[in-house]
Amino acid sequence: MRMYKCSFDGEEVDLDNPETYNYFSQDVKTLRDKMFTEIGYYYCYVNYWHKDIFDRPDFGLPQKIRVDALIKNFTDNERQNYDNVLWYQEQIFLFQDETENMC
């Protein structure tokens, strides 16, 4: 049991409980595509559409650093988890939790 406190509403969820991700697909290819879509949207959002906000060390830059760490974790560990549906679901969940409150 790994409890996680969501950044947006403070809800606590168990990252090891499949019920946490019941709204996600059970298909690895779909999940992988979803993660790449999320990363692409994030990239455009912080590097082009709102670059002025996310380059500010007093405001957006700390979140950008946290999201970049999530992307690094995803890319570093995907090969070992290529058939692991729960792992992909968790990665998307964590990524969305961090990015849903972007300004």
ChimeraX attribute file (.defattr): number of C-alpha atoms within 10 A of each C-alpha:
attribute: neighborCount
match mode: 1-to-1
recipient: residues
	/A:1	8
	/A:2	9
	/A:3	11
	/A:4	14
	/A:5	13
	/A:6	14
	/A:7	14
	/A:8	11
	/A:9	8
	/A:10	9
	/A:11	9
	/A:12	12
	/A:13	15
	/A:14	14
	/A:15	21
	/A:16	15
	/A:17	14
	/A:18	14
	/A:19	11
	/A:20	15
	/A:21	17
	/A:22	10
	/A:23	9
	/A:24	19
	/A:25	14
	/A:26	15
	/A:27	13
	/A:28	18
	/A:29	14
	/A:30	14
	/A:31	20
	/A:32	18
	/A:33	11
	/A:34	17
	/A:35	21
	/A:36	14
	/A:37	12
	/A:38	15
	/A:39	20
	/A:40	11
	/A:41	12
	/A:42	21
	/A:43	16
	/A:44	12
	/A:45	15
	/A:46	20
	/A:47	14
	/A:48	11
	/A:49	12
	/A:50	14
	/A:51	15
	/A:52	12
	/A:53	16
	/A:54	22
	/A:55	15
	/A:56	12
	/A:57	11
	/A:58	9
	/A:59	12
	/A:60	18
	/A:61	17
	/A:62	14
	/A:63	17
	/A:64	22
	/A:65	12
	/A:66	14
	/A:67	20
	/A:68	16
	/A:69	12
	/A:70	18
	/A:71	17
	/A:72	12
	/A:73	12
	/A:74	18
	/A:75	10
	/A:76	10
	/A:77	12
	/A:78	16
	/A:79	9
	/A:80	8
	/A:81	13
	/A:82	13
	/A:83	13
	/A:84	13
	/A:85	19
	/A:86	20
	/A:87	19
	/A:88	25
	/A:89	26
	/A:90	18
	/A:91	20
	/A:92	23
	/A:93	17
	/A:94	16
	/A:95	21
	/A:96	16
	/A:97	15
	/A:98	18
	/A:99	19
	/A:100	11
	/A:101	10
	/A:102	14
	/A:103	11
